[in-house]
Amino acid sequence: MDNFGLYVILTRPAIGHVAAAEIAVRRGVRMLQLREKGMPDGELLRIAREVRTVTRGTATRFIINDRPDIAVLCDADGVHVGQDDLPITEVRRIVGDRMIVGLSTHSVVQAT
């Protein structure tokens, strides 16, 4: 994916996760990331599944932040992890080869 356009990150949107996801899909957003640090697991999974229902079958790719387990359980398109999260090799063991895996970088050294 060379040009993914606008990348939207959802963190406690005032209008709710589903409504925000619906707008993103209608507007042609190509990447939508659910980023809810500190949310209880059950609530995060419920919201992830609801958002996935909105994005499934659309051009909007759904990414879960930090949680490869939740990404698998909701059948997301990918997972994004930070430098202090699980290593990419371990994330790949959880999500397999079909899922997008992103990594936060803060320097050229981290990006290589």
MMTF fields as JSON, N, C-alpha, C and O atoms, coordinates in Angstrom:
{
  "mmtfVersion": "1.0.0",
  "mmtfProducer": "UNKNOWN",
  "numBonds": 447,
  "numAtoms": 448,
  "numGroups": 112,
  "numChains": 1,
  "numModels": 1,
  "chainsPerModel": [1],
  "groupsPerChain": [112],
  "chainIdList": ["A"],
  "bondAtomList": [4, 2, 8, 6, 12, 10, 16, 14, 20, 18, 24, 22, 28, 26, 32, 30, 36, 34, 40, 38, 44, 42, 48, 46, 52, 50, 56, 54, 60, 58, 64, 62, 68, 66, 72, 70, 76, 74, 80, 78, 84, 82, 88, 86, 92, 90, 96, 94, 100, 98, 104, 102, 108, 106, 112, 110, 116, 114, 120, 118, 124, 122, 128, 126, 132, 130, 136, 134, 140, 138, 144, 142, 148, 146, 152, 150, 156, 154, 160, 158, 164, 162, 168, 166, 172, 170, 176, 174, 180, 178, 184, 182, 188, 186, 192, 190, 196, 194, 200, 198, 204, 202, 208, 206, 212, 210, 216, 214, 220, 218, 224, 222, 228, 226, 232, 230, 236, 234, 240, 238, 244, 242, 248, 246, 252, 250, 256, 254, 260, 258, 264, 262, 268, 266, 272, 270, 276, 274, 280, 278, 284, 282, 288, 286, 292, 290, 296, 294, 300, 298, 304, 302, 308, 306, 312, 310, 316, 314, 320, 318, 324, 322, 328, 326, 332, 330, 336, 334, 340, 338, 344, 342, 348, 346, 352, 350, 356, 354, 360, 358, 364, 362, 368, 366, 372, 370, 376, 374, 380, 378, 384, 382, 388, 386, 392, 390, 396, 394, 400, 398, 404, 402, 408, 406, 412, 410, 416, 414, 420, 418, 424, 422, 428, 426, 432, 430, 436, 434, 440, 438, 444, 442],
  "bondOrderList": [1, 1, 1, 1, 1, 1, 1, 1, 1, 1, 1, 1, 1, 1, 1, 1, 1, 1, 1, 1, 1, 1, 1, 1, 1, 1, 1, 1, 1, 1, 1, 1, 1, 1, 1, 1, 1, 1, 1, 1, 1, 1, 1, 1, 1, 1, 1, 1, 1, 1, 1, 1, 1, 1, 1, 1, 1, 1, 1, 1, 1, 1, 1, 1, 1, 1, 1, 1, 1, 1, 1, 1, 1, 1, 1, 1, 1, 1, 1, 1, 1, 1, 1, 1, 1, 1, 1, 1, 1, 1, 1, 1, 1, 1, 1, 1, 1, 1, 1, 1, 1, 1, 1, 1, 1, 1, 1, 1, 1, 1, 1],
  "groupList": [{"groupName": "MET", "atomNameList": ["N", "CA", "C", "O"], "elementList": ["N", "C", "C", "O"], "formalChargeList": [0, 0, 0, 0], "bondAtomList": [1, 0, 2, 1, 3, 2], "bondOrderList": [1, 1, 2], "singleLetterCode": "M", "chemCompType": "L-PEPTIDE LINKING"}, {"groupName": "ASP", "atomNameList": ["N", "CA", "C", "O"], "elementList": ["N", "C", "C", "O"], "formalChargeList": [0, 0, 0, 0], "bondAtomList": [1, 0, 2, 1, 3, 2], "bondOrderList": [1, 1, 2], "singleLetterCode": "D", "chemCompType": "L-PEPTIDE LINKING"}, {"groupName": "ASN", "atomNameList": ["N", "CA", "C", "O"], "elementList": ["N", "C", "C", "O"], "formalChargeList": [0, 0, 0, 0], "bondAtomList": [1, 0, 2, 1, 3, 2], "bondOrderList": [1, 1, 2], "singleLetterCode": "N", "chemCompType": "L-PEPTIDE LINKING"}, {"groupName": "PHE", "atomNameList": ["N", "CA", "C", "O"], "elementList": ["N", "C", "C", "O"], "formalChargeList": [0, 0, 0, 0], "bondAtomList": [1, 0, 2, 1, 3, 2], "bondOrderList": [1, 1, 2], "singleLetterCode": "F", "chemCompType": "L-PEPTIDE LINKING"}, {"groupName": "GLY", "atomNameList": ["N", "CA", "C", "O"], "elementList": ["N", "C", "C", "O"], "formalChargeList": [0, 0, 0, 0], "bondAtomList": [1, 0, 2, 1, 3, 2], "bondOrderList": [1, 1, 2], "singleLetterCode": "G", "chemCompType": "PEPTIDE LINKING"}, {"groupName": "LEU", "atomNameList": ["N", "CA", "C", "O"], "elementList": ["N", "C", "C", "O"], "formalChargeList": [0, 0, 0, 0], "bondAtomList": [1, 0, 2, 1, 3, 2], "bondOrderList": [1, 1, 2], "singleLetterCode": "L", "chemCompType": "L-PEPTIDE LINKING"}, {"groupName": "TYR", "atomNameList": ["N", "CA", "C", "O"], "elementList": ["N", "C", "C", "O"], "formalChargeList": [0, 0, 0, 0], "bondAtomList": [1, 0, 2, 1, 3, 2], "bondOrderList": [1, 1, 2], "singleLetterCode": "Y", "chemCompType": "L-PEPTIDE LINKING"}, {"groupName": "VAL", "atomNameList": ["N", "CA", "C", "O"], "elementList": ["N", "C", "C", "O"], "formalChargeList": [0, 0, 0, 0], "bondAtomList": [1, 0, 2, 1, 3, 2], "bondOrderList": [1, 1, 2], "singleLetterCode": "V", "chemCompType": "L-PEPTIDE LINKING"}, {"groupName": "ILE", "atomNameList": ["N", "CA", "C", "O"], "elementList": ["N", "C", "C", "O"], "formalChargeList": [0, 0, 0, 0], "bondAtomList": [1, 0, 2, 1, 3, 2], "bondOrderList": [1, 1, 2], "singleLetterCode": "I", "chemCompType": "L-PEPTIDE LINKING"}, {"groupName": "THR", "atomNameList": ["N", "CA", "C", "O"], "elementList": ["N", "C", "C", "O"], "formalChargeList": [0, 0, 0, 0], "bondAtomList": [1, 0, 2, 1, 3, 2], "bondOrderList": [1, 1, 2], "singleLetterCode": "T", "chemCompType": "L-PEPTIDE LINKING"}, {"groupName": "ARG", "atomNameList": ["N", "CA", "C", "O"], "elementList": ["N", "C", "C", "O"], "formalChargeList": [0, 0, 0, 0], "bondAtomList": [1, 0, 2, 1, 3, 2], "bondOrderList": [1, 1, 2], "singleLetterCode": "R", "chemCompType": "L-PEPTIDE LINKING"}, {"groupName": "PRO", "atomNameList": ["N", "CA", "C", "O"], "elementList": ["N", "C", "C", "O"], "formalChargeList": [0, 0, 0, 0], "bondAtomList": [1, 0, 2, 1, 3, 2], "bondOrderList": [1, 1, 2], "singleLetterCode": "P", "chemCompType": "L-PEPTIDE LINKING"}, {"groupName": "ALA", "atomNameList": ["N", "CA", "C", "O"], "elementList": ["N", "C", "C", "O"], "formalChargeList": [0, 0, 0, 0], "bondAtomList": [1, 0, 2, 1, 3, 2], "bondOrderList": [1, 1, 2], "singleLetterCode": "A", "chemCompType": "L-PEPTIDE LINKING"}, {"groupName": "HIS", "atomNameList": ["N", "CA", "C", "O"], "elementList": ["N", "C", "C", "O"], "formalChargeList": [0, 0, 0, 0], "bondAtomList": [1, 0, 2, 1, 3, 2], "bondOrderList": [1, 1, 2], "singleLetterCode": "H", "chemCompType": "L-PEPTIDE LINKING"}, {"groupName": "GLU", "atomNameList": ["N", "CA", "C", "O"], "elementList": ["N", "C", "C", "O"], "formalChargeList": [0, 0, 0, 0], "bondAtomList": [1, 0, 2, 1, 3, 2], "bondOrderList": [1, 1, 2], "singleLetterCode": "E", "chemCompType": "L-PEPTIDE LINKING"}, {"groupName": "GLN", "atomNameList": ["N", "CA", "C", "O"], "elementList": ["N", "C", "C", "O"], "formalChargeList": [0, 0, 0, 0], "bondAtomList": [1, 0, 2, 1, 3, 2], "bondOrderList": [1, 1, 2], "singleLetterCode": "Q", "chemCompType": "L-PEPTIDE LINKING"}, {"groupName": "LYS", "atomNameList": ["N", "CA", "C", "O"], "elementList": ["N", "C", "C", "O"], "formalChargeList": [0, 0, 0, 0], "bondAtomList": [1, 0, 2, 1, 3, 2], "bondOrderList": [1, 1, 2], "singleLetterCode": "K", "chemCompType": "L-PEPTIDE LINKING"}, {"groupName": "CYS", "atomNameList": ["N", "CA", "C", "O"], "elementList": ["N", "C", "C", "O"], "formalChargeList": [0, 0, 0, 0], "bondAtomList": [1, 0, 2, 1, 3, 2], "bondOrderList": [1, 1, 2], "singleLetterCode": "C", "chemCompType": "L-PEPTIDE LINKING"}, {"groupName": "SER", "atomNameList": ["N", "CA", "C", "O"], "elementList": ["N", "C", "C", "O"], "formalChargeList": [0, 0, 0, 0], "bondAtomList": [1, 0, 2, 1, 3, 2], "bondOrderList": [1, 1, 2], "singleLetterCode": "S", "chemCompType": "L-PEPTIDE LINKING"}],
  "groupTypeList": [0, 1, 2, 3, 4, 5, 6, 7, 8, 5, 9, 10, 11, 12, 8, 4, 13, 7, 12, 12, 12, 14, 8, 12, 7, 10, 10, 4, 7, 10, 0, 5, 15, 5, 10, 14, 16, 4, 0, 11, 1, 4, 14, 5, 5, 10, 8, 12, 10, 14, 7, 10, 9, 7, 9, 10, 4, 9, 12, 9, 10, 3, 8, 8, 2, 1, 10, 11, 1, 8, 12, 7, 5, 17, 1, 12, 1, 4, 7, 13, 7, 4, 15, 1, 1, 5, 11, 8, 9, 14, 7, 10, 10, 8, 7, 4, 1, 10, 0, 8, 7, 4, 5, 18, 9, 13, 18, 7, 7, 15, 12, 9],
  "groupIdList": [1, 2, 3, 4, 5, 6, 7, 8, 9, 10, 11, 12, 13, 14, 15, 16, 17, 18, 19, 20, 21, 22, 23, 24, 25, 26, 27, 28, 29, 30, 31, 32, 33, 34, 35, 36, 37, 38, 39, 40, 41, 42, 43, 44, 45, 46, 47, 48, 49, 50, 51, 52, 53, 54, 55, 56, 57, 58, 59, 60, 61, 62, 63, 64, 65, 66, 67, 68, 69, 70, 71, 72, 73, 74, 75, 76, 77, 78, 79, 80, 81, 82, 83, 84, 85, 86, 87, 88, 89, 90, 91, 92, 93, 94, 95, 96, 97, 98, 99, 100, 101, 102, 103, 104, 105, 106, 107, 108, 109, 110, 111, 112],
  "secStructList": [7, 7, 7, 7, 7, 7, 3, 3, 3, 3, 1, 1, 7, 6, 6, 7, 2, 2, 2, 2, 2, 2, 2, 2, 2, 2, 6, 6, 7, 1, 3, 3, 3, 3, 7, 7, 6, 6, 7, 7, 2, 2, 2, 2, 2, 2, 2, 2, 2, 2, 2, 2, 2, 2, 2, 6, 6, 1, 1, 7, 3, 3, 3, 3, 3, 1, 7, 2, 2, 2, 2, 2, 2, 6, 6, 7, 1, 3, 3, 3, 3, 7, 6, 6, 1, 1, 7, 2, 2, 2, 2, 2, 2, 2, 2, 7, 1, 1, 1, 3, 3, 3, 3, 7, 7, 1, 1, 2, 2, 2, 2, 7],
  "xCoordList": [0.859, 0.0, 0.905, 1.467, 1.041, 1.943, 1.392, 2.115, 0.137, -0.444, -1.737, -2.777, -1.653, -2.86, -3.635, -4.626, -3.221, -3.994, -4.068, -3.066, -5.238, -5.453, -5.497, -6.211, -4.732, -4.691, -5.353, -4.818, -6.51, -7.288, -7.061, -7.118, -6.804, -6.62, -7.766, -7.977, -8.503, -9.634, -9.179, -8.712, -9.323, -9.073, -10.217, -10.268, -11.119, -12.286, -12.968, -13.072, -13.426, -14.069, -15.37, -16.135, -15.603, -16.775, -18.083, -19.073, -18.091, -19.325, -19.443, -20.431, -18.463, -18.471, -17.656, -17.492, -17.163, -16.284, -16.991, -16.45, -18.193, -18.912, -19.27, -19.062, -19.804, -20.164, -18.93, -18.986, -17.816, -16.581, -16.1, -15.649, -16.192, -15.795, -16.694, -16.21, -17.978, -18.91, -18.564, -18.591, -18.247, -17.849, -16.566, -16.454, -15.596, -14.316, -14.516, -13.926, -15.334, -15.6, -16.305, -15.928, -17.323, -18.05, -17.136, -17.315, -16.169, -15.252, -14.058, -13.203, -13.997, -12.934, -11.592, -10.554, -11.604, -10.356, -9.82, -10.559, -8.537, -7.947, -7.436, -7.385, -7.054, -6.515, -7.193, -7.217, -7.741, -8.424, -7.851, -7.947, -7.266, -6.621, -7.395, -7.733, -7.67, -8.301, -7.188, -6.461, -7.065, -5.997, -6.635, -6.966, -6.801, -7.432, -6.583, -6.853, -5.562, -4.662, -5.387, -6.072, -5.224, -5.797, -7.257, -7.819, -7.879, -9.278, -9.33, -8.483, -10.298, -10.42, -10.534, -11.145, -9.944, -9.884, -11.251, -11.406, -12.233, -13.556, -14.198, -14.812, -14.056, -14.614, -13.882, -14.506, -12.554, -11.77, -12.169, -12.331, -12.328, -12.733, -14.118, -14.343, -15.041, -16.403, -16.374, -16.991, -15.662, -15.575, -14.865, -15.294, -13.784, -13.046, -13.951, -13.909, -14.749, -15.674, -16.739, -17.109, -17.226, -18.219, -17.621, -18.241, -16.412, -15.756, -15.437, -15.576, -15.014, -14.707, -15.937, -15.836, -17.081, -18.326, -18.533, -18.997, -18.198, -18.339, -17.334, -17.682, -16.1, -15.045, -14.988, -14.436, -15.54, -15.457, -16.067, -17.175, -15.322, -15.811, -15.673, -16.175, -14.993, -14.801, -13.324, -12.5, -13.006, -11.612, -10.846, -9.643, -11.527, -10.899, -10.274, -10.973, -8.961, -8.237, -8.32, -8.114, -8.626, -8.811, -7.596, -7.233, -6.97, -5.749, -6.004, -6.648, -5.502, -5.603, -4.258, -3.211, -4.285, -3.058, -2.626, -3.429, -1.369, -0.683, -1.142, -0.453, -2.245, -2.836, -3.045, -4.126, -2.016, -2.186, -3.265, -3.909, -3.475, -4.518, -5.899, -6.726, -6.156, -7.442, -7.58, -8.669, -6.49, -6.519, -6.971, -7.777, -6.461, -6.861, -8.316, -9.074, -8.707, -10.064, -11.141, -12.263, -10.82, -11.834, -11.615, -12.341, -10.616, -10.305, -9.95, -10.409, -9.118, -8.657, -7.757, -7.325, -7.489, -6.569, -5.118, -4.206, -4.907, -3.54, -3.448, -4.445, -2.198, -1.888, -0.696, 0.195, -0.7, 0.407, 0.981, 0.243, 2.294, 2.937, 4.009, 4.495, 4.364, 5.401, 6.722, 6.811, 7.73, 9.076, 9.146, 9.99, 8.283, 8.317, 7.283, 7.11, 6.597, 5.609, 6.298, 7.526, 5.521, 6.091, 6.944, 6.612, 8.044, 8.851, 8.05, 7.16, 8.372, 7.665, 7.647, 6.63, 8.738, 8.784, 7.731, 7.128, 7.511, 6.502, 5.087, 4.165, 4.926, 3.628, 3.251, 2.105, 4.207, 3.956, 3.534, 2.705, 4.094, 3.702, 2.232, 1.554, 1.751, 0.357, -0.584, -1.618, -0.237, -1.173, -0.96, -1.83, 0.155, 0.415, 0.891, 1.216, 0.926, 1.469, 0.444, 0.824, -0.831, -1.856, -2.144, -2.706, -1.765, -2.098, -0.986, 0.197, -1.385, -0.439, 0.137, -0.601, 1.447, 2.073, 2.859, 3.761, 2.505, 3.194, 3.986, 3.649, 5.04, 5.898, 6.184, 6.595, 5.97, 6.321, 7.829, 8.562, 8.287, 9.703, 9.887, 9.058, 10.998, 11.264, 12.634, 13.084, 13.274, 14.578, 14.876, 14.218, 15.846, 16.265, 16.779, 16.537, 17.474, 18.02, 16.887, 16.99, 15.827, 14.706, 13.985, 13.39, 14.023, 13.323, 14.076, 13.507, 15.34, 16.104, 16.238, 16.855],
  "yCoordList": [-1.165, 0.0, 1.227, 1.591, 1.852, 2.988, 4.272, 5.002, 4.546, 5.807, 5.498, 5.24, 5.528, 5.196, 6.423, 6.29, 7.615, 8.819, 9.116, 9.023, 9.47, 9.847, 8.602, 7.642, 8.636, 7.547, 8.082, 8.979, 7.539, 8.029, 7.124, 5.899, 7.746, 7.014, 7.358, 8.524, 6.339, 6.532, 6.326, 5.249, 7.364, 7.3, 8.027, 9.257, 7.26, 7.806, 8.952, 10.064, 8.685, 9.749, 10.211, 9.397, 11.504, 12.09, 11.53, 11.427, 11.17, 10.657, 9.145, 8.571, 8.502, 7.049, 6.388, 6.936, 5.223, 4.503, 4.099, 4.266, 3.571, 3.101, 4.262, 4.186, 5.332, 6.499, 7.078, 7.451, 7.154, 7.67, 6.754, 7.227, 5.445, 4.484, 4.601, 4.532, 4.776, 4.922, 6.151, 6.092, 7.241, 8.458, 8.214, 8.597, 7.579, 7.295, 6.447, 6.728, 5.426, 4.561, 5.347, 5.253, 6.121, 6.922, 7.918, 8.193, 8.456, 9.47, 8.858, 9.58, 7.529, 6.867, 6.801, 6.652, 6.911, 6.764, 5.359, 4.379, 5.266, 3.972, 3.187, 1.957, 3.895, 3.229, 3.803, 5.018, 2.923, 3.327, 2.499, 1.272, 3.176, 2.487, 2.718, 3.852, 1.646, 1.72, 1.74, 0.761, 2.862, 3.052, 3.425, 4.585, 2.442, 2.653, 2.034, 0.924, 2.752, 2.266, 2.275, 3.238, 1.194, 1.124, 0.703, 0.594, 0.466, 0.03, -1.447, -2.228, -1.841, -3.25, -4.142, -3.76, -5.317, -6.222, -6.503, -6.434, -6.817, -7.157, -5.997, -6.189, -4.805, -3.624, -3.343, -3.007, -3.483, -3.275, -4.272, -3.891, -5.523, -6.532, -6.236, -6.363, -5.846, -5.524, -4.373, -4.456, -3.309, -2.154, -2.533, -2.138, -3.296, -3.717, -4.509, -4.307, -5.388, -6.181, -5.291, -5.505, -4.315, -3.386, -2.562, -2.397, -2.046, -1.259, -2.148, -1.722, -3.372, -4.288, -4.555, -4.677, -4.644, -4.837, -3.688, -3.905, -2.488, -1.305, -1.344, -0.999, -1.755, -1.69, -2.92, -2.853, -4.012, -5.261, -5.059, -4.54, -5.478, -5.39, -4.015, -3.781, -3.096, -1.747, -1.548, -2.437, -0.393, -0.055, 0.419, 0.668, 0.544, 1.008, -0.167, -1.096, -0.126, -1.163, -0.842, 0.299, -1.876, -1.708, -2.245, -3.413, -1.375, -1.691, -1.57, -0.621, -2.525, -2.493, -2.057, -2.528, -1.177, -0.697, -1.631, -1.971, -2.038, -2.736, -4.162, -4.859, -4.618, -5.876, -6.879, -6.933, -7.674, -8.672, -9.694, -10.217, -9.987, -10.936, -10.4, -11.137, -9.142, -8.522, -8.422, -8.625, -8.112, -8.038, -9.367, -9.385, -10.463, -11.785, -12.069, -12.544, -11.783, -12.098, -11.317, -11.802, -10.114, -9.331, -9.397, -8.76, -10.166, -10.321, -8.989, -8.674, -8.209, -6.921, -7.157, -8.278, -6.078, -6.15, -6.061, -6.445, -5.545, -5.405, -4.985, -4.769, -4.88, -4.474, -3.524, -3.674, -2.543, -1.598, -1.686, -1.598, -1.858, -1.961, -0.893, -0.336, -0.622, 0.354, -0.32, -1.546, 0.482, -0.018, -0.85, -1.74, -0.578, -1.296, -2.414, -3.017, -2.689, -3.774, -5.065, -5.134, -6.064, -7.319, -7.077, -6.221, -7.822, -7.699, -8.155, -8.999, -7.596, -7.93, -9.431, -9.961, -10.122, -11.574, -12.308, -13.273, -11.852, -12.48, -12.081, -12.895, -10.839, -10.391, -11.24, -11.672, -11.477, -12.296, -13.706, -14.306, -14.24, -15.591, -15.618, -16.633, -14.51, -14.431, -14.162, -14.818, -13.202, -12.761, -13.451, -13.376, -14.11, -14.784, -13.826, -12.671, -14.322, -13.56, -12.69, -11.802, -12.921, -12.206, -10.809, -9.982, -10.537, -9.27, -8.239, -8.579, -6.981, -5.864, -5.728, -5.809, -5.523, -5.262, -3.966, -3.851, -2.989, -1.707, -1.544, -2.129, -0.743, -0.495, 0.994, 1.624, 1.557, 2.958, 3.116, 2.295, 4.178, 4.484, 5.957, 6.801, 6.242, 7.601, 8.109, 9.191, 7.291, 7.674, 6.819, 5.806, 7.226, 6.465, 5.089, 4.093, 5.038, 3.77, 2.781, 1.608, 3.231, 2.345, 1.904, 0.826, 2.695, 2.376, 1.364, 0.827, 1.099, 0.166, -1.184, -2.077],
  "zCoordList": [0.0, 0.0, 0.0, 1.033, -1.139, -1.279, -0.675, 0.003, -0.914, -0.471, 0.278, -0.328, 1.602, 2.352, 2.788, 3.507, 2.38, 2.667, 4.148, 4.857, 4.612, 6.003, 6.893, 6.602, 7.97, 8.951, 10.21, 10.862, 10.555, 11.695, 12.899, 12.793, 14.04, 15.291, 16.23, 16.562, 16.656, 17.565, 19.006, 19.377, 19.801, 21.24, 21.928, 21.946, 22.485, 23.194, 22.434, 22.953, 21.218, 20.445, 21.114, 21.633, 21.093, 21.743, 21.183, 21.907, 19.903, 19.283, 19.386, 18.93, 19.971, 20.101, 18.995, 17.905, 19.297, 18.37, 17.069, 15.976, 17.21, 16.021, 15.107, 13.896, 15.675, 14.853, 14.17, 12.998, 14.895, 14.293, 13.18, 12.137, 13.393, 12.361, 11.13, 10.0, 11.34, 10.217, 9.378, 8.149, 10.024, 9.306, 8.539, 7.375, 9.179, 8.519, 7.263, 6.219, 7.365, 6.205, 5.109, 3.941, 5.469, 4.472, 3.769, 2.582, 4.485, 3.931, 3.211, 2.699, 3.172, 2.424, 3.137, 2.493, 4.461, 5.219, 4.966, 5.058, 4.65, 4.298, 5.504, 5.466, 6.581, 7.769, 9.015, 9.213, 9.849, 11.072, 12.225, 12.229, 13.183, 14.305, 15.593, 15.931, 16.299, 17.613, 18.656, 18.826, 19.348, 20.342, 21.668, 21.909, 22.508, 23.816, 24.906, 25.364, 25.316, 26.366, 27.71, 28.056, 28.454, 29.789, 29.844, 30.933, 28.709, 28.701, 29.111, 28.678, 29.93, 30.298, 29.052, 28.053, 29.133, 27.982, 27.36, 26.14, 28.188, 27.67, 26.924, 25.874, 27.462, 26.803, 25.488, 24.482, 25.505, 24.293, 23.218, 22.058, 23.572, 22.592, 22.037, 20.833, 22.897, 22.436, 21.431, 20.369, 21.766, 20.868, 19.572, 18.488, 19.683, 18.485, 17.546, 16.333, 18.083, 17.245, 16.605, 15.45, 17.329, 16.775, 15.642, 14.592, 15.858, 14.811, 13.614, 12.468, 13.875, 12.768, 11.92, 10.7, 12.547, 11.791, 10.81, 9.69, 11.216, 10.359, 9.211, 8.082, 9.476, 8.447, 7.541, 6.443, 7.981, 7.196, 5.802, 5.664, 4.781, 3.409, 2.783, 1.683, 3.474, 2.941, 2.589, 2.805, 2.054, 1.741, 2.973, 2.895, 4.098, 5.338, 6.072, 6.475, 6.245, 6.987, 8.475, 8.891, 9.276, 10.711, 11.462, 11.322, 12.265, 12.991, 14.495, 14.945, 15.261, 16.716, 17.291, 16.848, 18.256, 18.882, 20.014, 20.884, 19.999, 21.097, 21.402, 22.146, 20.876, 21.333, 20.198, 19.61, 19.886, 18.827, 19.151, 18.241, 20.43, 20.798, 20.44, 19.903, 20.726, 20.391, 18.875, 18.338, 18.184, 16.718, 16.116, 15.186, 16.636, 16.136, 16.482, 15.636, 17.713, 18.158, 17.421, 17.278, 16.95, 16.23, 14.714, 13.951, 14.284, 12.855, 12.206, 11.108, 12.91, 12.375, 11.166, 10.898, 10.45, 9.317, 9.768, 9.035, 10.995, 11.459, 12.907, 13.595, 13.338, 14.708, 14.647, 13.812, 15.55, 15.643, 17.043, 18.025, 17.145, 18.451, 18.597, 17.612, 19.842, 20.141, 20.446, 20.499, 20.642, 20.91, 22.195, 22.301, 23.16, 24.435, 24.529, 25.588, 23.422, 23.389, 22.947, 22.9, 22.631, 22.151, 20.913, 20.093, 20.765, 19.546, 18.323, 18.433, 17.176, 15.93, 15.672, 15.225, 15.939, 15.694, 16.53, 16.061, 17.763, 18.616, 18.183, 18.23, 17.767, 17.25, 16.036, 15.91, 15.151, 13.963, 14.335, 13.651, 15.408, 15.851, 16.257, 16.096, 16.778, 17.217, 16.053, 15.93, 15.196, 14.148, 12.809, 11.942, 12.62, 11.358, 10.284, 10.558, 9.066, 7.94, 7.225, 6.462, 7.449, 6.672, 7.198, 6.481, 8.441, 9.071, 8.887, 8.876, 8.744, 8.725, 10.139, 11.121, 10.241, 11.54, 11.414, 10.584, 12.249, 12.258, 13.543, 14.572, 13.474, 14.627, 14.736, 13.761, 15.917, 16.153, 16.12, 16.672, 15.469, 15.47, 15.798, 15.458, 16.467, 16.913, 16.443, 16.821, 15.612, 15.073, 13.839, 13.603, 13.078, 11.892, 12.32, 11.638, 13.427, 13.918, 14.211, 13.852, 14.846, 15.145, 13.888, 13.868, 12.86, 11.616, 10.748, 9.797, 11.061, 10.231, 10.86, 10.279]
}
